[in-house]
Amino acid sequence: MESSEFYNTLADLPQSYRFGVVDNTIVGSSNRGKAKGITFNPVTAVAYRKTGEVFGTNKRETQKAGKALGLTREFTNHVYNATTGGSNRGNAQVVRGKIRSALGV
């Protein structure tokens, strides 16, 4: 999966996925179906939607989810850093803006 395809898939997530910014971290959850009440980050949400497998929101689980989607390790790291607010410099800032635009947060 390419990065542009990831952003498009993220933007096309159904309304049952709710995302917001809490303590400078982008988090989401589902309010319907089998994933009701599970916390997601953008990578794990798309991975759950595509594969049906639930991944955690820590860095290791996010890397597994990215690998399942076919994302590069570097891109997955950028998305994770942008999502957790670990860095607000360079590419993480750009990726954070794209994620927020795709989610409408």
C-alpha positions as CSV (number, residue, x, y, z in Angstrom):
1,M,0.0,0.0,0.0
2,E,1.3,3.4,-0.9
3,S,1.1,6.4,1.4
4,S,-1.5,8.1,-0.7
5,E,-3.7,5.0,-0.7
6,F,-3.3,4.9,3.1
7,Y,-4.6,8.5,3.5
8,N,-7.5,7.8,1.1
9,T,-8.4,4.7,3.1
10,L,-8.1,6.6,6.3
11,A,-10.5,9.3,5.0
12,D,-13.0,6.6,3.8
13,L,-13.3,4.9,7.2
14,P,-17.0,4.6,8.2
15,Q,-18.7,6.9,10.7
16,S,-18.4,4.2,13.4
17,Y,-14.8,5.1,13.9
18,R,-14.5,8.2,16.0
19,F,-11.1,10.1,16.2
20,G,-10.0,13.0,18.3
21,V,-7.0,14.7,19.7
22,V,-6.4,13.9,23.4
23,D,-3.2,15.3,25.1
24,N,-1.6,16.0,21.7
25,T,-2.2,12.3,20.6
26,I,-4.6,11.3,17.8
27,V,-6.7,8.4,19.1
28,G,-9.8,6.7,17.9
29,S,-12.3,4.1,18.8
30,S,-15.1,2.2,17.2
31,N,-18.6,2.3,18.6
32,R,-20.1,-0.6,16.6
33,G,-19.5,-4.2,15.8
34,K,-16.8,-6.5,17.1
35,A,-14.4,-3.7,17.7
36,K,-16.7,-1.7,19.9
37,G,-14.7,0.1,22.6
38,I,-11.3,-0.8,21.2
39,T,-8.7,2.1,21.0
40,F,-7.1,2.6,17.6
41,N,-4.4,4.8,16.1
42,P,-4.7,5.6,12.4
43,V,-2.5,2.7,11.2
44,T,-4.2,0.1,13.4
45,A,-7.7,1.4,12.4
46,V,-6.9,0.9,8.7
47,A,-5.3,-2.4,9.4
48,Y,-8.4,-3.6,11.3
49,R,-10.6,-2.4,8.5
50,K,-8.5,-4.2,5.8
51,T,-7.5,-7.4,7.7
52,G,-10.0,-7.9,10.5
53,E,-7.1,-8.3,13.0
54,V,-7.0,-6.2,16.1
55,F,-3.6,-4.6,16.8
56,G,-2.5,-2.6,19.9
57,T,-1.6,1.1,19.8
58,N,2.0,0.8,21.0
59,K,4.9,1.1,18.6
60,R,5.6,-2.6,18.1
61,E,1.9,-3.4,17.4
62,T,1.7,-0.4,15.0
63,Q,4.7,-1.7,13.1
64,K,3.0,-5.1,12.8
65,A,-0.2,-3.4,11.5
66,G,1.9,-1.4,9.0
67,K,3.6,-4.6,7.8
68,A,0.2,-6.3,7.4
69,L,-0.9,-3.4,5.2
70,G,2.3,-3.4,3.2
71,L,3.5,0.0,4.4
72,T,7.2,0.7,4.6
73,R,8.7,0.7,8.1
74,E,9.9,4.3,7.6
75,F,6.4,5.6,6.7
76,T,4.9,3.7,9.6
77,N,7.4,5.3,12.0
78,H,6.5,8.7,10.6
79,V,2.8,8.1,11.1
80,Y,3.4,6.7,14.7
81,N,5.5,9.7,15.7
82,A,2.9,12.1,14.2
83,T,0.1,10.3,15.9
84,T,1.7,10.3,19.4
85,G,3.0,13.8,19.2
86,G,6.5,12.6,19.9
87,S,7.9,15.0,17.4
88,N,6.5,18.1,15.8
89,R,9.4,18.7,13.4
90,G,10.0,18.0,9.7
91,N,8.1,15.1,8.2
92,A,6.2,14.3,11.4
93,Q,4.5,17.7,11.2
94,V,3.6,17.2,7.6
95,V,2.2,13.7,8.2
96,R,0.3,14.9,11.3
97,G,-1.4,17.5,9.1
98,K,-2.3,15.0,6.4
99,I,-3.8,12.6,9.0
100,R,-5.8,15.4,10.6
101,S,-7.1,16.5,7.2
102,A,-8.1,12.9,6.3
103,L,-9.9,12.4,9.6
104,G,-11.4,15.8,9.8
105,V,-10.1,16.4,13.3
